[in-house]
């Protein structure tokens, strides 16, 4: 399982000793800078530091220290500039070091590495001790940044190892033990929820799984709808119907793929209806096949975005309790196999740009235009 967004840390909250300040949204004059520190604006961290003449220290704008009088405050572009002026770093906000959010994200990333490399899940106390936190505090920090608990992360990683091992190991049982499950029964209790089918069927490329599918046409091109007996498992859009079928075959090369019957046409019609009038209908989602706990949280948040509205990757990250995981949210959107049913087309960049879309930016713009989303017109 890939470690979420904190592999690439967020923009630093502190300034390097000899570095230049960030330019994105930085206050442009001293009045704006003083207003930023008065409200302890974390968005201003990394754009400048301020020094207080009466104390001889300099701080980041979000420092929780008692506000200083304006006449005693000076502003400096870097930590080095503040120190050259004779000020020392604040011991409370430590402006010359990475921001607290960065330090916590790095600690969580290290914990994820420990989980991935361990034969069995390390005890919470051991993970917390390695992070330099109490178990209670570490658990809260891990869940806030990663979006899941340490145990849920370990379970998802272990399931991912199993999914890979099932195609390589000599037997299913061998793959289960090599993935880190103490007993086979413990895995079988949740295997369908993790894989969407039995481990043996998954190992054989979907052998024995019955998947009905149909390819039709909609105003955005070709559409493929596929379903198991559990529900719809794919809604794919594209220009080439044959390419959509190959996509489904590549996922389950040994599954029993059959054309949908007359009853299945109603499901296809519902999927087409979602394309033609996105947001006016719902389709029963199947169990996710191979989706991680993090992806499921993201996809659930996407379904909460109302038609005609958009959200940024950062807003979705905050909504699922993982504010540092905007990049991981984008990856989860890209992995979404259910076009429109899980409305990843409603997620935009911070500046409102449509950015990428698995089925093409033109289709994303068309869907948003149909919903009346602001800024969706070319």
SERO-4910 file (N, C-alpha, C, O; in steps of 0.05 Angstrom, whole numbers):
BEGIN
 pado doro    nc1    nc2    nc3   cac1   cac2   cac3    cc1    cc2    cc3    oc1    oc2    oc3
  Unk    A     17    -24      0      0      0      0     18     25      0     37     26     15
  Unk    A     11     43    -16     27     68    -19     20     87      4     -3     91     11
  Unk    A     41     98     16     37    118     37     24    142     25     33    151      4
  Unk    A      3    153     38    -10    177     27      8    201     24     32    199     24
  Unk    A     -5    223     20      8    248     11     32    256     27     48    272     17
  Unk    A     34    247     53     56    258     69     83    247     61    103    254     73
  Unk    A     85    230     40    111    224     28    123    250     16    147    253     16
  Unk    A    106    267      7    114    294     -3    103    314     16     80    322     13
  Unk    A    119    324     36    109    341     57     96    366     46    103    376     24
  Unk    A     77    377     60     65    403     52     85    425     53    107    422     65
  Unk    A     78    447     41     97    470     41    104    477     70     86    478     87
  Unk    A    129    481     76    137    486    103    125    510    116    121    531    103
  Unk    A    119    507    142    108    530    156    130    549    166    124    572    172
  Unk    A    154    540    167    176    557    176    193    565    152    191    553    131
  Unk    A    211    584    156    228    592    134    256    580    138    265    578    161
  Unk    A    269    572    117    297    564    119    314    588    128    307    611    124
  Unk    A    336    582    141    352    604    152    362    623    130    366    647    135
  Unk    A    367    612    106    377    629     85    359    628     61    367    635     39
  Unk    A    334    619     64    317    615     41    299    639     36    297    657     52
  Unk    A    287    639     13    268    660      5    240    653     14    233    629     15
  Unk    A    224    672     21    197    666     29    180    656      6    187    662    -17
  Unk    A    159    641     12    140    633     -8    125    657    -19    122    677     -4
  Unk    A    116    656    -43    103    679    -55     73    675    -58     59    694    -66
  Unk    A     62    651    -51     34    646    -56     17    658    -34     16    647    -12
  Unk    A      3    679    -40    -15    691    -21     -2    706      2    -14    711     22
  Unk    A     24    713     -1     38    726     21     27    755     24     22    768      5
  Unk    A     24    764     49     15    792     54     35    811     41     59    807     42
  Unk    A     24    831     28     41    848     11     52    873     25     70    886     15
  Unk    A     42    880     48     52    904     62     51    898     92     39    879    101
  Unk    A     64    916    108     66    912    137     38    911    150     35    897    170
  Unk    A     20    927    141     -7    927    153    -20    900    150    -32    889    168
  Unk    A    -18    888    126    -29    862    121    -14    840    137    -26    821    147
  Unk    A     12    844    140     28    825    156     20    826    185     18    805    198
  Unk    A     16    850    196      8    852    224    -20    841    228    -25    829    249
  Unk    A    -37    844    209    -64    833    211    -63    802    211    -78    789    224
  Unk    A    -44    791    195    -41    762    194    -31    751    220    -41    731    230
  Unk    A    -12    765    233     -2    754    259    -23    760    281    -24    745    301
  Unk    A    -39    781    278    -60    786    299    -81    764    299    -92    758    320
  Unk    A    -86    752    276   -106    730    275    -92    703    275   -105    682    272
  Unk    A    -65    704    279    -49    679    280    -54    661    255    -61    638    257
  Unk    A    -51    673    232    -58    661    207    -36    640    199    -14    648    192
  Unk    A    -43    615    199    -25    594    191    -18    596    162      4    587    153
  Unk    A    -36    607    146    -30    609    117     -7    628    112      6    626     91
  Unk    A     -1    646    131     21    665    127     47    653    136     69    664    130
  Unk    A     47    630    150     72    618    159     88    611    134     78    600    115
  Unk    A    114    617    135    131    611    112    134    634     93    151    634     76
  Unk    A    118    655     97    120    679     79    137    701     92    149    717     78
  Unk    A    138    701    119    155    721    133    155    713    162    140    695    171
  Unk    A    173    726    177    173    723    207    172    752    218    178    771    205
  Unk    A    163    753    243    162    779    256    178    779    281    180    758    295
  Unk    A    190    801    288    207    803    312    195    824    331    182    843    323
  Unk    A    199    820    357    189    838    377    213    850    392    228    836    404
  Unk    A    215    876    390    238    890    401    240    887    432    262    885    442
  Unk    A    218    887    446    218    886    475    227    858    486    236    857    508
  Unk    A    224    837    470    232    811    479    257    801    466    271    783    476
  Unk    A    263    812    442    287    804    428    284    777    413    304    765    405
  Unk    A    259    768    409    255    743    395    239    748    369    226    768    366
  Unk    A    241    728    351    225    729    327    208    704    325    216    683    335
  Unk    A    185    707    312    165    685    312    153    681    284    156    698    266
  Unk    A    139    659    280    123    655    257     96    669    261     88    673    284
  Unk    A     82    676    240     57    691    243     36    677    260     20    690    273
  Unk    A     36    651    261     15    636    276     23    631    305      9    617    319
  Unk    A     45    642    314     54    637    341     32    644    362     20    665    360
  Unk    A     27    626    381      6    631    400     14    650    422     -2    655    441
  Unk    A     37    661    421     46    680    442     27    705    442     14    711    423
  Unk    A     27    718    465     11    742    468     18    763    447     42    769    443
  Unk    A     -2    775    434      4    795    412     21    818    423     16    828    445
  Unk    A     40    827    407     56    850    414     44    876    404     28    875    385
  Unk    A     53    898    415     43    924    405     56    929    378     79    921    373
  Unk    A     41    942    361     50    946    333     76    961    332     93    954    315
  Unk    A     80    980    349    105    996    348    130    980    355    152    988    350
  Unk    A    126    957    368    149    940    376    154    917    356    172    901    361
  Unk    A    139    916    335    141    894    316    156    903    291    151    924    280
  Unk    A    174    885    281    186    889    255    183    863    240    181    842    251
  Unk    A    184    865    213    180    842    196    205    836    180    220    854    172
  Unk    A    210    810    176    235    801    163    227    778    143    211    761    150
  Unk    A    240    778    120    233    758    100    242    730    107    230    710     98
  Unk    A    264    727    122    275    701    129    284    700    158    287    721    171
  Unk    A    289    676    167    300    673    194    328    685    196    335    698    216
  Unk    A    343    682    175    371    692    175    370    723    177    387    735    191
  Unk    A    351    736    164    349    765    165    342    774    193    352    794    203
  Unk    A    324    759    206    316    766    233    340    763    252    343    780    270
  Unk    A    355    742    249    378    737    267    400    757    261    415    765    279
  Unk    A    403    765    236    423    785    229    416    812    242    434    828    247
  Unk    A    390    816    247    382    841    260    384    839    291    376    857    305
  Unk    A    394    816    301    398    813    329    377    798    345    377    799    370
  Unk    A    358    786    331    336    772    345    342    742    346    356    731    329
  Unk    A    331    728    366    334    699    369    307    686    364    286    698    368
  Unk    A    307    660    356    282    646    350    265    641    375    276    635    397
  Unk    A    240    644    373    221    638    394    222    608    402    222    591    384
  Unk    A    222    602    427    223    575    436    196    561    435    194    537    437
  Unk    A    176    577    431    149    566    431    140    557    403    131    535    400
  Unk    A    143    575    383    135    567    356    158    557    339    153    546    318
  Unk    A    183    561    348    207    551    335    206    557    304    204    538    288
  Unk    A    207    582    297    204    589    269    227    580    251    223    578    227
  Unk    A    250    574    262    272    565    247    272    534    243    292    523    232
  Unk    A    251    521    252    249    492    249    223    486    232    207    504    229
  Unk    A    220    462    223    195    455    208    171    459    226    173    457    251
  Unk    A    148    466    214    124    471    229    114    445    242    122    423    234
  Unk    A     98    448    263     88    425    278     74    406    259     78    381    262
  Unk    A     58    416    240     44    398    222     64    381    206     59    358    200
  Unk    A     86    394    197    106    379    182    119    358    200    123    335    191
  Unk    A    126    365    225    139    346    242    120    322    247    129    299    248
  Unk    A     95    328    251     76    306    256     72    289    231     70    264    233
  Unk    A     71    302    208     68    286    183     92    268    179     89    245    170
  Unk    A    116    278    185    140    262    182    140    238    202    148    216    195
  Unk    A    130    243    226    127    222    246    108    200    237    113    176    241
  Unk    A     86    209    225     66    190    215     77    174    192     73    150    190
  Unk    A     92    187    174    105    173    152    124    152    162    125    130    151
  Unk    A    140    159    183    158    139    194    143    115    206    151     92    204
  Unk    A    120    122    219    104    100    231     93     82    209     92     58    213
  Unk    A     85     94    187     75     77    164     97     59    154     92     36    147
  Unk    A    121     69    153    144     52    144    148     29    164    152      6    156
  Unk    A    146     34    190    149     13    210    127     -8    207    132    -32    209
  Unk    A    102      1    202     80    -17    198     85    -35    173     80    -59    174
  Unk    A     94    -22    152     98    -37    127    120    -57    129    119    -79    116
  Unk    A    141    -51    144    164    -69    146    162    -90    167    178   -109    167
  Unk    A    142    -88    185    140   -107    207    125   -132    198    108   -131    181
  Unk    A    132   -154    210    119   -179    205     90   -178    216     72   -188    202
  Unk    A     87   -167    239     60   -163    251     57   -134    259     77   -120    262
  Unk    A     33   -126    264     28    -98    271     42    -90    297     36   -103    317
  Unk    A     60    -71    296     72    -62    321     51    -51    341     31    -40    332
  Unk    A     57    -54    366     38    -44    386     36    -14    384     55      0    377
  Unk    A     13     -3    391      9     26    390     30     40    407     40     61    399
  Unk    A     36     29    430     56     41    448     83     43    434     97     63    438
  Unk    A     90     23    419    116     23    406    117     44    383    137     58    380
  Unk    A     95     46    368     94     66    347     95     94    359    108    112    348
  Unk    A     80     98    381     79    124    394    107    132    405    115    155    403
  Unk    A    120    112    416    147    118    428    166    126    406    183    143    410
  Unk    A    165    113    383    182    120    360    176    147    350    194    161    339
  Unk    A    151    156    353    144    183    344    148    204    365    145    228    359
  Unk    A    155    196    389    160    215    411    134    227    422    134    250    430
  Unk    A    112    211    421     87    221    431     75    200    450     84    177    452
  Unk    A     54    209    464     39    190    481     22    173    462     15    183    440
  Unk    A     14    149    470     -3    132    453    -29    147    445    -37    145    422
  Unk    A    -42    160    464    -67    173    458    -63    196    437    -78    198    418
  Unk    A    -42    212    442    -37    234    424    -29    224    396    -38    235    376
  Unk    A    -12    203    395     -3    192    370    -27    181    354    -28    185    330
  Unk    A    -45    167    367    -68    156    353    -85    178    340    -93    176    318
  Unk    A    -89    200    355   -104    223    344    -89    235    321   -102    242    300
  Unk    A    -63    240    323    -48    252    302    -47    235    277    -51    244    255
  Unk    A    -43    209    281    -42    190    258    -68    191    243    -68    192    218
  Unk    A    -90    189    258   -116    189    244   -122    215    230   -134    215    208
  Unk    A   -114    238    242   -119    263    229   -103    266    203   -114    277    184
  Unk    A    -78    257    203    -61    261    180    -65    239    159    -67    245    135
  Unk    A    -67    214    167    -70    192    148    -99    187    140   -103    175    119
  Unk    A   -118    197    156   -146    192    149   -157    166    160   -181    161    159
  Unk    A   -139    149    171   -148    123    182   -131    118    207   -111    132    212
  Unk    A   -139     99    223   -124     92    247   -100     76    240    -98     65    217
  Unk    A    -80     73    258    -57     56    251    -65     27    245    -54     15    227
  Unk    A    -85     16    259    -94    -11    253   -107    -13    226   -102    -32    211
  Unk    A   -124      7    219   -136      6    192   -116      9    170   -118     -4    149
  Unk    A    -95     25    175    -74     27    155    -59      1    152    -54     -8    130
  Unk    A    -53    -12    175    -40    -38    174    -57    -59    160    -47    -75    144
  Unk    A    -83    -59    165   -101    -78    152   -102    -74    122   -101    -93    107
  Unk    A   -103    -49    113   -104    -43     85    -78    -51     71    -78    -61     49
  Unk    A    -55    -45     85    -29    -52     74    -26    -82     71    -17    -92     51
  Unk    A    -35    -96     92    -33   -125     92    -50   -137     70    -42   -156     56
  Unk    A    -75   -126     66    -92   -136     45    -80   -130     17    -82   -146     -1
  Unk    A    -66   -107     15    -52   -102    -10    -30   -121    -16    -26   -130    -39
  Unk    A    -15   -128      5      6   -148      2     -5   -175     -7      6   -189    -23
  Unk    A    -28   -182      5    -41   -207     -2    -50   -207    -31    -46   -227    -45
  Unk    A    -62   -185    -40    -72   -183    -67    -49   -188    -87    -53   -201   -108
  Unk    A    -26   -176    -81     -2   -181    -98      8   -209    -96     14   -222   -116
  Unk    A      9   -219    -71     19   -246    -66      2   -268    -78     12   -289    -85
  Unk    A    -24   -263    -79    -42   -284    -90    -35   -292   -118    -40   -315   -126
  Unk    A    -24   -273   -133    -17   -279   -161     11   -292   -164     18   -302   -185
  Unk    A     26   -293   -142     54   -302   -143     59   -327   -126     76   -343   -133
  Unk    A     44   -330   -104     49   -352    -86     40   -378    -97     23   -379   -116
  Unk    A     51   -400    -86     43   -427    -96     15   -434    -88      1   -446   -104
  Unk    A      6   -426    -65    -21   -432    -56    -33   -407    -43    -19   -388    -35
  Unk    A    -60   -407    -40    -73   -385    -26    -65   -383      3    -60   -362     13
  Unk    A    -63   -406     16    -55   -407     44    -27   -395     48    -22   -380     67
  Unk    A     -9   -401     30     18   -390     32     18   -360     29     32   -346     44
  Unk    A      2   -350     11      0   -321      7    -12   -307     32     -3   -286     39
  Unk    A    -32   -320     44    -44   -309     68    -24   -306     90    -23   -285    103
  Unk    A     -8   -326     95     11   -325    117     34   -305    110     44   -291    128
  Unk    A     42   -305     85     64   -287     77     55   -258     79     72   -240     82
  Unk    A     29   -253     76     19   -225     78     18   -216    107     14   -192    112
  Unk    A     22   -234    127     22   -226    154     -2   -234    171     -4   -226    194
  Unk    A    -21   -249    159    -44   -258    175    -35   -281    193    -23   -300    184
  Unk    A    -42   -279    219    -34   -299    238    -48   -326    232    -37   -347    236
  Unk    A    -73   -324    224    -89   -348    217   -104   -343    192   -112   -321    186
  Unk    A   -109   -365    177   -124   -362    152   -153   -354    158   -164   -339    142
  Unk    A   -164   -363    180   -192   -357    186   -196   -327    190   -217   -316    184
  Unk    A   -175   -313    201   -178   -285    206   -180   -270    180   -195   -250    178
  Unk    A   -165   -279    159   -168   -266    133   -194   -273    120   -208   -255    109
  Unk    A   -202   -298    120   -226   -306    106   -251   -292    117   -271   -289    103
  Unk    A   -250   -283    142   -272   -269    154   -278   -243    140   -301   -233    141
  Unk    A   -258   -231    128   -262   -205    114   -253   -205     86   -251   -184     74
  Unk    A   -247   -228     74   -235   -229     47   -253   -217     26   -244   -203      8
  Unk    A   -279   -223     27   -297   -213      6   -299   -183      7   -301   -170    -14
  Unk    A   -298   -171     32   -298   -142     34   -273   -129     23   -274   -107     13
  Unk    A   -251   -144     24   -225   -133     15   -222   -137    -15   -212   -119    -29
  Unk    A   -229   -160    -25   -224   -167    -53   -248   -167    -71   -245   -165    -95
  Unk    A   -272   -168    -59   -296   -168    -75   -303   -196    -86   -323   -200    -99
  Unk    A   -286   -216    -79   -291   -243    -88   -273   -261    -70   -258   -251    -53
  Unk    A   -275   -287    -74   -259   -305    -58   -229   -302    -65   -223   -294    -88
  Unk    A   -211   -307    -46   -182   -305    -52   -174   -322    -76   -157   -313    -92
  Unk    A   -185   -346    -78   -177   -363   -100   -185   -351   -127   -170   -352   -146
  Unk    A   -209   -340   -128   -218   -327   -153   -201   -304   -160   -194   -299   -183
  Unk    A   -194   -287   -140   -177   -264   -145   -150   -273   -155   -140   -261   -174
  Unk    A   -139   -293   -142   -112   -303   -150   -112   -312   -179    -92   -310   -193
  Unk    A   -135   -323   -188   -136   -333   -216   -147   -312   -235   -159   -319   -256
  Unk    A   -143   -287   -228   -152   -266   -246   -182   -264   -249   -192   -256   -270
  Unk    A   -196   -270   -228   -225   -269   -229   -238   -295   -238   -262   -295   -245
  Unk    A   -223   -317   -239   -234   -342   -248   -259   -349   -231   -258   -349   -207
  Unk    A   -280   -355   -245   -305   -363   -231   -323   -339   -225   -347   -343   -219
  Unk    A   -313   -315   -227   -330   -292   -221   -346   -285   -246   -336   -284   -268
  Unk    A   -372   -281   -242   -390   -275   -264   -394   -244   -265   -405   -233   -246
  Unk    A   -386   -232   -287   -389   -203   -290   -405   -198   -315   -397   -206   -337
  Unk    A   -427   -185   -312   -443   -177   -335   -435   -149   -343   -429   -132   -326
  Unk    A   -435   -144   -368   -428   -117   -378   -443   -110   -403   -453   -128   -418
  Unk    A   -444    -85   -409   -456    -76   -434   -442    -49   -441   -435    -33   -424
  Unk    A   -439    -45   -467   -428    -21   -477   -450     -6   -493   -463    -17   -509
  Unk    A   -453     19   -486   -473     35   -499   -462     62   -508   -438     66   -509
  Unk    A   -480     80   -515   -472    106   -523   -486    127   -506   -509    123   -498
  Unk    A   -473    149   -501   -484    171   -487   -474    197   -501   -458    195   -520
  Unk    A   -482    219   -491   -475    245   -504   -445    250   -501   -434    268   -514
  Unk    A   -431    236   -482   -402    240   -478   -385    219   -491   -361    217   -486
  Unk    A   -398    202   -508   -383    181   -522   -392    154   -514   -416    150   -510
  Unk    A   -374    135   -513   -381    108   -506   -382    105   -476   -368    119   -461
  Unk    A   -398     87   -466   -400     81   -438   -402     51   -433   -417     37   -447
  Unk    A   -386     41   -415   -387     13   -407   -397     11   -378   -387     25   -361
  Unk    A   -416     -7   -374   -426    -11   -347   -423    -41   -341   -431    -58   -357
  Unk    A   -411    -48   -319   -406    -75   -311   -415    -80   -283   -415    -62   -266
  Unk    A   -424   -105   -277   -434   -111   -250   -430   -140   -244   -432   -157   -261
  Unk    A   -424   -145   -219   -424   -173   -208   -451   -176   -195   -469   -159   -196
  Unk    A   -455   -199   -182   -480   -203   -167   -482   -185   -143   -503   -184   -130
  Unk    A   -460   -171   -136   -461   -153   -113   -469   -125   -121   -476   -109   -104
  Unk    A   -468   -118   -147   -476    -92   -156   -457    -82   -178   -440    -96   -187
  Unk    A   -460    -57   -185   -444    -45   -206   -415    -43   -197   -409    -33   -175
  Unk    A   -397    -51   -214   -368    -50   -207   -352    -32   -225   -329    -27   -220
  Unk    A   -364    -22   -247   -350     -4   -264   -369     12   -281   -389      1   -292
  Unk    A   -364     38   -284   -377     55   -303   -354     70   -317   -342     88   -305
  Unk    A   -348     63   -341   -325     74   -355   -334     90   -379   -353     83   -393
  Unk    A   -320    113   -384   -327    130   -406   -303    131   -425   -280    129   -416
  Unk    A   -308    135   -451   -286    138   -469   -296    142   -498   -320    146   -502
  Unk    A   -277    142   -516   -283    146   -545   -285    119   -560   -299    117   -580
  Unk    A   -270     99   -549   -268     74   -563   -281     52   -547   -271     44   -526
  Unk    A   -304     41   -556   -317     19   -541   -299     -5   -536   -300    -17   -515
  Unk    A   -283    -12   -556   -265    -35   -553   -245    -30   -531   -238    -49   -517
  Unk    A   -235     -6   -529   -215      1   -508   -228     -3   -480   -215    -11   -461
  Unk    A   -253      5   -478   -267      2   -452   -270    -28   -444   -266    -35   -421
  Unk    A   -276    -44   -464   -278    -73   -459   -251    -85   -451   -249   -102   -433
  Unk    A   -230    -76   -465   -203    -86   -458   -195    -77   -429   -182    -93   -415
  Unk    A   -203    -54   -421   -198    -45   -394   -211    -64   -374   -198    -71   -354
  Unk    A   -235    -72   -379   -249    -91   -361   -235   -118   -362   -232   -131   -341
  Unk    A   -227   -127   -385   -214   -153   -388   -187   -153   -374   -179   -173   -362
  Unk    A   -173   -131   -375   -146   -130   -362   -149   -132   -332   -132   -143   -318
  Unk    A   -171   -121   -321   -175   -123   -292   -181   -151   -284   -171   -161   -263
  Unk    A   -198   -165   -299   -206   -193   -292   -203   -211   -317   -222   -218   -330
  Unk    A   -178   -218   -323   -173   -233   -348   -185   -261   -348   -189   -272   -370
  Unk    A   -192   -272   -325   -203   -299   -324   -231   -300   -313   -242   -321   -308
  Unk    A   -243   -277   -310   -271   -276   -302   -289   -284   -325   -282   -283   -348
  Unk    A   -313   -292   -318   -333   -299   -338   -348   -274   -345   -367   -265   -331
  Unk    A   -340   -261   -367   -352   -237   -376   -374   -244   -396   -370   -257   -416
  Unk    A   -398   -235   -390   -421   -240   -408   -436   -214   -413   -436   -196   -397
  Unk    A   -448   -213   -437   -464   -190   -444   -489   -189   -426   -501   -209   -420
  Unk    A   -496   -165   -419   -520   -162   -402   -545   -170   -416   -548   -166   -441
  Unk    A   -564   -180   -401   -590   -188   -413   -609   -164   -413   -601   -142   -407
  Unk    A   -634   -169   -419   -653   -148   -421   -657   -133   -394   -660   -109   -394
  Unk    A   -656   -149   -372   -659   -136   -346   -635   -118   -340   -638    -98   -326
  Unk    A   -612   -124   -350   -588   -108   -345   -590    -81   -359   -576    -62   -351
  Unk    A   -605    -80   -380   -608    -55   -395   -619    -32   -377   -613     -9   -382
  Unk    A   -634    -40   -357   -645    -19   -339   -622     -7   -323   -622     17   -317
  Unk    A   -602    -23   -315   -579    -13   -301   -563      6   -319   -554     27   -310
  Unk    A   -559     -3   -344   -544     14   -363   -559     40   -367   -546     62   -368
  Unk    A   -585     39   -369   -601     64   -374   -598     82   -350   -597    107   -353
  Unk    A   -596     71   -326   -593     88   -302   -566    102   -302   -563    125   -295
  Unk    A   -545     87   -311   -518     98   -312   -517    120   -333   -505    141   -329
  Unk    A   -530    116   -356   -531    136   -377   -546    161   -366   -538    183   -372
  Unk    A   -567    156   -351   -582    178   -339   -564    195   -321   -568    220   -320
  Unk    A   -546    183   -307   -528    198   -290   -510    216   -306   -502    238   -297
  Unk    A   -502    206   -330   -485    223   -347   -501    246   -359   -491    269   -360
  Unk    A   -525    240   -368   -541    261   -381   -551    282   -361   -554    305   -368
  Unk    A   -558    273   -337   -567    291   -316   -553    284   -290   -565    274   -271
  Unk    A   -527    290   -289   -511    283   -265   -522    294   -239   -529    318   -238
  Unk    A   -524    277   -220   -533    286   -193   -563    283   -188   -572    286   -166
  Unk    A   -578    276   -209   -607    273   -205   -615    245   -198   -638    240   -190
  Unk    A   -597    226   -200   -603    198   -193   -580    186   -178   -558    197   -177
  Unk    A   -585    163   -167   -564    148   -152   -563    120   -162   -583    109   -171
  Unk    A   -540    108   -161   -537     80   -169   -525     65   -146   -506     75   -132
  Unk    A   -535     41   -141   -525     26   -118   -496     18   -123   -489      4   -142
  Unk    A   -478     27   -106   -450     21   -109   -443     -7   -100   -454    -16    -80
  Unk    A   -425    -21   -113   -417    -48   -105   -395    -46    -84   -386    -24    -77
  Unk    A   -387    -68    -73   -363    -69    -57   -339    -60    -74   -337    -69    -97
  Unk    A   -322    -44    -63   -298    -36    -77   -279    -59    -80   -274    -74    -60
  Unk    A   -268    -64   -103   -249    -86   -108   -221    -74   -106   -212    -60   -125
  Unk    A   -207    -80    -85   -179    -71    -82   -177    -43    -71   -154    -33    -68
  Unk    A   -199    -29    -65   -198     -2    -54   -187     -2    -26   -193    -20    -10
  Unk    A   -171     18    -19   -161     20      8   -181     34     26   -200     47     17
  Unk    A   -176     33     52   -194     47     71   -193     77     65   -214     90     68
  Unk    A   -170     87     58   -168    116     52   -185    123     27   -199    143     27
  Unk    A   -183    107      6   -199    112    -18   -228    112    -12   -243    129    -22
  Unk    A   -237     94      4   -266     92     11   -275    117     26   -297    127     21
  Unk    A   -258    128     43   -265    153     57   -267    176     37   -285    193     39
  Unk    A   -248    177     18   -249    198     -2   -274    196    -19   -288    216    -23
  Unk    A   -280    172    -28   -303    168    -46   -329    174    -31   -348    185    -44
  Unk    A   -331    168     -6   -355    175      9   -358    205     11   -380    216      9
  Unk    A   -335    219     15   -336    248     16   -344    260    -10   -358    280    -11
  Unk    A   -336    248    -33   -343    258    -59   -374    256    -63   -386    274    -75
  Unk    A   -386    235    -53   -415    232    -57   -430    252    -40   -454    256    -45
  Unk    A   -417    265    -21   -431    285     -5   -430    313    -18   -444    331     -9
  Unk    A   -415    316    -40   -414    342    -54   -441    345    -70   -446    328    -87
  Unk    A   -457    365    -65   -482    367    -79   -479    374   -108   -459    387   -115
  Unk    A   -497    367   -125   -496    375   -153   -495    405   -156   -508    419   -141
  Unk    A   -479    414   -175   -476    443   -179   -455    456   -162   -450    480   -164
  Unk    A   -443    440   -144   -422    451   -127   -396    437   -133   -396    415   -145
  Unk    A   -374    449   -125   -348    437   -128   -333    439   -102   -340    454    -84
  Unk    A   -312    423    -99   -295    423    -76   -266    420    -85   -261    408   -106
  Unk    A   -247    430    -70   -219    427    -77   -209    401    -64   -221    390    -46
  Unk    A   -186    392    -74   -173    369    -62   -167    374    -32   -170    356    -16
  Unk    A   -159    399    -26   -153    405      2   -178    404     19   -176    396     42
  Unk    A   -200    414      8   -225    413     24   -234    384     29   -244    378     51
  Unk    A   -231    367     10   -238    339     14   -219    327     35   -228    311     52
  Unk    A   -194    334     34   -175    323     53   -183    332     81   -181    316    100
  Unk    A   -191    357     84   -200    366    111   -226    352    119   -230    346    143
  Unk    A   -244    347    100   -269    335    106   -266    307    117   -283    298    133
  Unk    A   -246    293    108   -242    265    118   -222    265    142   -215    243    150
  Unk    A   -215    288    152   -198    289    175   -168    284    169   -153    277    187
  Unk    A   -160    289    144   -132    285    137   -122    310    121   -118    308     97
  Unk    A   -120    333    134   -114    358    120    -88    359    104    -85    375     87
  Unk    A    -70    341    111    -44    341     96    -44    322     72    -23    319     60
  Unk    A    -67    311     65    -67    290     45    -81    297     19    -93    281      7
  Unk    A    -78    323     11    -91    331    -14    -80    315    -38    -96    309    -56
  Unk    A    -55    309    -38    -44    294    -61    -55    266    -61    -62    255    -82
  Unk    A    -58    254    -38    -70    227    -36    -99    227    -44   -109    208    -56
  Unk    A   -113    249    -38   -141    252    -47   -142    252    -77   -159    239    -89
  Unk    A   -123    266    -90   -123    267   -119   -118    240   -131   -130    232   -151
  Unk    A   -101    224   -119    -95    197   -128   -120    179   -125   -126    163   -142
  Unk    A   -134    183   -103   -159    167    -98   -180    175   -119   -195    157   -128
  Unk    A   -182    200   -127   -200    209   -147   -193    195   -174   -211    186   -189
  Unk    A   -167    194   -180   -159    182   -205   -164    152   -206   -166    140   -227
  Unk    A   -165    139   -182   -170    110   -181   -199    103   -181   -206     79   -182
  Unk    A   -217    122   -181   -245    118   -180   -255    103   -206   -251    114   -227
  Unk    A   -267     79   -203   -276     64   -227   -305     70   -234   -315     58   -254
  Unk    A   -318     87   -219   -347     91   -224   -353    120   -231   -359    137   -214
  Unk    A   -350    126   -257   -354    153   -267   -382    163   -259   -402    148   -262
  Unk    A   -384    187   -250   -409    201   -244   -423    190   -219   -432    205   -202
  Unk    A   -424    163   -216   -436    152   -192   -421    160   -167   -432    167   -146
  Unk    A   -394    161   -170   -377    173   -149   -367    199   -163   -348    197   -180
  Unk    A   -378    222   -157   -373    246   -173   -346    259   -169   -344    282   -158
  Unk    A   -325    246   -178   -298    258   -176   -296    282   -195   -277    297   -193
  Unk    A   -315    285   -213   -314    308   -231   -319    334   -217   -315    355   -228
  Unk    A   -330    333   -192   -336    357   -177   -312    367   -160   -315    386   -145
  Unk    A   -289    354   -163   -265    363   -149   -247    379   -167   -241    370   -189
  Unk    A   -239    403   -158   -223    421   -175   -198    429   -159   -195    423   -135
  Unk    A   -180    443   -172   -156    452   -159   -162    477   -142   -184    488   -143
  Unk    A   -143    485   -126   -146    507   -108   -154    533   -122   -169    549   -112
  Unk    A   -143    536   -147   -149    561   -162   -174    558   -179   -180    576   -195
  Unk    A   -189    536   -176   -213    532   -191   -209    518   -218   -229    511   -231
  Unk    A   -184    513   -226   -179    500   -251   -189    471   -250   -189    459   -228
  Unk    A   -197    460   -272   -209    433   -272   -188    411   -269   -195    389   -260
  Unk    A   -163    416   -275   -141    397   -272   -148    371   -288   -162    372   -307
  Unk    A   -137    349   -279   -141    324   -293   -167    310   -287   -181    317   -268
  Unk    A   -173    291   -304   -197    275   -300   -192    248   -315   -183    249   -338
  Unk    A   -198    226   -302   -192    201   -314   -203    197   -342   -192    184   -359
  Unk    A   -227    209   -346   -241    206   -372   -239    231   -389   -256    234   -407
  Unk    A   -221    249   -383   -217    272   -400   -229    297   -388   -251    297   -379
  Unk    A   -213    319   -389   -222    344   -378   -247    355   -393   -264    368   -380
  Unk    A   -249    349   -419   -273    359   -434   -298    346   -422   -318    360   -420
  Unk    A   -297    321   -415   -320    308   -403   -326    319   -375   -349    323   -367
  Unk    A   -305    325   -361   -308    337   -334   -322    364   -336   -341    370   -321
  Unk    A   -314    380   -355   -326    406   -359   -355    404   -367   -372    419   -358
  Unk    A   -361    384   -384   -388    380   -394   -407    372   -370   -429    382   -368
  Unk    A   -397    354   -353   -413    346   -330   -419    369   -311   -441    372   -302
  Unk    A   -398    385   -306   -402    408   -288   -421    429   -301   -437    441   -287
  Unk    A   -419    432   -327   -436    451   -340   -465    442   -338   -483    458   -333
  Unk    A   -470    416   -341   -497    406   -338   -509    409   -310   -533    412   -306
  Unk    A   -491    409   -291   -500    413   -263   -502    443   -256   -513    450   -235
  Unk    A   -492    460   -274   -493    488   -268   -472    497   -248   -475    517   -234
  Unk    A   -449    483   -247   -428    490   -228   -415    516   -237   -410    520   -261
  Unk    A   -408    534   -219   -395    559   -226   -368    554   -238   -353    536   -229
  Unk    A   -361    570   -258   -335    568   -270   -330    544   -287   -308    538   -294
  Unk    A   -352    530   -295   -348    505   -310   -348    510   -341   -340    492   -356
  Unk    A   -357    533   -350   -357    539   -378   -329    542   -389   -311    550   -374
  Unk    A   -324    536   -414   -297    539   -426   -287    567   -423   -265    573   -431
***
